[in-house]
């Protein structure tokens, strides 16, 4: 339509202007070069297939660990829709260590950890999932810092089912093409064939370089920690070997996740009420729980008055919402209540598979919904798994 508003003489002038021609050719060449360069980088970095339908639907022997396509909510939603779990785990990185081996035989299991970093995220994920599938049971791990004002932001419409390829290309250009990343592509550890811990085919930069990524059941393998590589966690003194110095100092200084110590936000509480009501409307059994922290971190919270008051207020808020709606709530904030030592942590606020199994066992014993899901054979299996720690795959893993 534009041509009708430009005179024929003006069109000839623009068409013949050498500067315009050179500029357009240069811009086109630059765009093609950038696309080609980023596409080539994604191929070399093993990121080219991270959004492939094949990867979503045939993930049984894959380890999904992108460095630049980290669109976790979309990935987890697609996997949950595809696997149609009876038993779903939902939450942040603090619930990544629940494995399908912990579920009863014949019960479809999926761990949607990292699909939610707020109550708003959790609600958006569940509402999107309900449009396609309704799990029988959902375990929602609630983080105490989710109740700071504005944590959830504006109510999201829900995770987009389609991946954002533009964001992947942008991340590849802005974050990927650095000297550190480019040099790592030639590292001997950059193994495209099988991760060294589980033998799964890696998909994505992190899975290929460090063995970090999601297994088919949605649980996360921290390959760098399990292989005792030098990690940011160790460097920043977050782990058991450093007595969780980083997190204890964060608590004392009211910094990071522990920055807010005011009253739990009413808007976030209302979001929790909506999550509970919507699960009930969908005939989904919802169970709330606080994931554990290292006992040493929990002790520091108890000794810091402002933190102790905030965490007590959050517990009262969540317990009250659960009681009002007749659903279960389990407080595992202090790892010691499970009879599990702090060595079963990945850092001060993330526990391993053994601690996650102990958590699940405790919930089965105290919750009629889970007790109905687990027959006696399944209960015996989980208890034996926990007892036979000497036969486990490693210090933090039940199975490879």
Residue pairs with C-beta under 8 A, 6 or more apart in sequence:
3 11
6 14
14 20
34 173
35 169
37 173
37 177
38 169
38 172
38 173
38 176
38 177
39 48
39 169
41 172
41 176
41 177
42 48
42 68
42 168
42 169
42 172
42 176
44 185
45 67
45 68
45 172
45 176
45 181
45 185
45 205
45 208
46 192
46 202
46 203
46 204
46 205
46 207
46 208
47 66
47 67
47 68
47 69
47 168
47 172
47 204
47 205
49 55
49 203
50 64
50 66
50 69
50 168
50 203
50 204
51 69
51 71
51 163
51 165
51 168
55 62
55 64
55 203
56 75
56 78
56 79
56 82
57 82
59 79
59 216
60 216
61 200
61 201
61 216
62 200
62 201
62 202
62 203
62 216
63 195
63 198
63 200
63 201
63 202
63 203
63 207
63 211
63 213
63 214
63 215
63 221
64 75
64 203
64 204
64 207
64 213
64 214
65 202
65 203
65 204
65 205
65 206
65 207
65 208
65 210
65 211
65 212
65 213
65 214
66 203
66 204
66 205
66 206
66 207
66 213
67 175
67 176
67 181
67 204
67 205
67 206
67 209
68 168
68 171
68 172
68 175
68 176
68 205
69 163
69 167
69 168
69 171
69 204
71 163
71 164
71 167
71 168
72 114
72 115
73 115
73 116
73 121
73 124
73 125
73 159
74 159
74 160
74 161
74 162
74 163
74 164
75 163
75 214
76 112
76 113
76 114
76 115
76 125
76 218
77 112
77 115
77 125
77 128
77 129
77 159
77 161
78 161
79 110
79 112
79 218
80 88
80 110
80 112
80 129
80 133
80 218
81 129
81 132
81 133
81 161
83 108
83 110
84 108
84 133
85 108
85 109
85 110
85 133
85 135
86 107
86 108
86 109
86 135
86 136
86 137
86 373
87 103
87 107
87 108
87 109
87 110
87 135
87 136
87 137
87 139
87 373
88 109
88 110
88 111
88 112
88 129
88 135
88 137
88 138
88 139
89 95
89 98
89 110
89 111
89 112
89 113
89 138
89 139
89 141
89 218
90 112
90 113
90 115
90 116
90 122
90 125
90 126
90 138
90 139
90 140
90 141
91 112
91 113
91 116
91 122
91 140
91 141
91 142
91 143
91 291
92 113
92 114
92 116
92 117
92 141
92 143
93 113
93 114
93 220
93 350
94 113
94 141
94 143
94 291
94 349
94 350
94 351
95 111
95 113
95 139
95 141
95 291
95 356
96 111
96 113
96 114
96 219
96 220
96 350
97 219
97 220
97 346
97 350
97 351
97 352
97 353
97 355
97 356
97 396
98 111
98 113
98 139
98 219
98 353
98 356
98 360
99 111
99 215
99 217
99 219
99 353
99 356
99 398
99 399
100 109
100 110
100 111
100 217
100 219
101 385
101 398
101 399
102 109
102 356
102 357
102 360
102 382
102 385
102 398
103 109
103 378
104 373
104 374
104 375
104 377
104 378
104 381
105 377
105 378
105 381
107 373
109 217
110 217
110 218
111 217
111 218
111 219
112 125
112 218
113 141
113 218
113 219
113 220
114 220
115 121
115 122
115 125
115 159
116 122
116 125
118 146
118 151
118 152
118 153
118 268
119 142
119 146
119 151
119 152
119 268
119 271
119 272
119 275
120 151
120 152
120 153
120 155
120 156
120 271
121 152
121 156
122 140
122 275
123 155
123 271
123 274
123 275
123 278
124 155
124 156
124 157
124 158
124 159
125 158
125 159
126 138
126 275
126 278
126 279
127 158
127 278
128 158
128 159
128 161
129 135
130 278
130 282
130 284
134 282
134 283
134 284
135 284
136 284
136 285
136 373
137 284
137 285
137 286
137 287
137 369
137 370
137 373
138 279
138 284
138 285
138 286
138 287
139 287
139 289
139 363
140 275
140 286
140 287
140 288
140 289
141 289
141 290
141 291
142 272
142 288
142 289
142 290
142 318
143 257
143 290
143 291
144 290
144 310
144 311
144 314
144 315
144 333
145 151
145 257
145 258
145 260
146 152
146 268
147 264
147 265
147 268
147 269
147 314
147 317
148 259
148 260
148 262
148 265
148 268
149 260
149 262
149 265
149 267
149 268
150 265
151 265
151 268
152 267
152 268
152 271
175 181
176 205
181 205
184 190
184 209
187 209
189 209
189 210
190 208
190 209
191 202
191 208
192 202
192 208
193 201
194 200
194 201
194 202
195 201
195 202
195 207
195 211
195 213
195 221
195 223
196 211
196 223
196 227
197 211
197 221
197 223
197 226
197 227
197 397
197 400
198 211
198 215
198 221
198 400
199 400
200 215
202 208
202 211
202 213
203 213
204 213
206 212
206 213
207 213
207 223
210 223
210 224
210 227
210 229
211 221
211 223
211 224
211 226
211 227
212 220
212 221
212 222
212 223
212 224
213 220
213 221
213 223
214 220
214 221
215 221
219 353
222 346
222 396
223 229
224 231
225 231
225 233
225 346
225 396
226 394
226 396
226 397
232 238
233 239
233 346
233 347
234 241
234 242
236 246
237 244
237 245
237 246
238 244
238 245
238 246
238 247
238 347
238 348
239 345
239 346
239 347
239 348
240 294
240 342
240 343
240 345
243 296
244 294
244 296
244 297
244 342
244 345
244 347
244 348
246 347
246 348
247 293
247 294
247 297
247 300
247 347
247 348
247 349
248 296
248 297
248 300
248 348
249 255
250 256
250 257
250 258
251 258
251 297
251 300
251 301
251 304
251 307
252 300
252 304
254 260
254 261
254 306
254 307
257 349
258 301
258 307
260 310
261 306
261 307
261 309
261 310
262 310
263 313
264 310
264 313
264 314
264 317
269 317
269 321
272 317
272 318
272 321
273 321
273 325
275 286
276 286
276 321
276 322
276 325
276 327
277 325
279 285
279 286
280 286
280 325
285 327
285 369
286 327
287 327
287 328
287 329
287 330
287 363
287 367
287 369
287 370
288 318
288 321
288 322
288 327
288 328
288 329
288 330
289 329
289 330
289 331
289 332
289 359
289 363
290 315
290 318
290 330
290 331
290 332
290 333
291 332
291 333
291 351
291 359
292 332
292 333
292 334
292 335
292 338
292 340
292 351
292 355
292 359
293 301
293 333
293 334
293 335
293 348
293 349
294 335
294 342
294 345
294 348
294 349
295 334
295 335
295 336
295 342
296 342
296 348
297 348
297 349
298 333
298 334
298 335
298 336
300 307
301 307
301 308
301 311
302 308
311 333
315 331
315 333
318 329
319 329
319 331
321 329
322 328
322 329
323 329
328 363
328 366
328 367
328 369
330 359
330 362
330 363
330 366
330 367
331 337
332 338
332 359
332 362
335 341
335 342
335 344
335 345
335 351
335 355
338 355
338 358
338 359
338 362
339 358
340 351
340 354
340 355
340 358
343 395
344 351
344 352
344 354
344 355
344 396
345 351
345 352
345 355
346 352
346 396
351 359
352 395
352 396
352 397
353 396
353 397
353 398
354 386
354 389
354 392
354 396
354 398
357 382
357 385
357 386
357 398
358 386
360 370
360 382
361 382
361 383
361 386
363 370
364 370
364 371
364 374
364 379
364 382
365 371
374 382
385 398
392 398
392 399
393 399
393 400
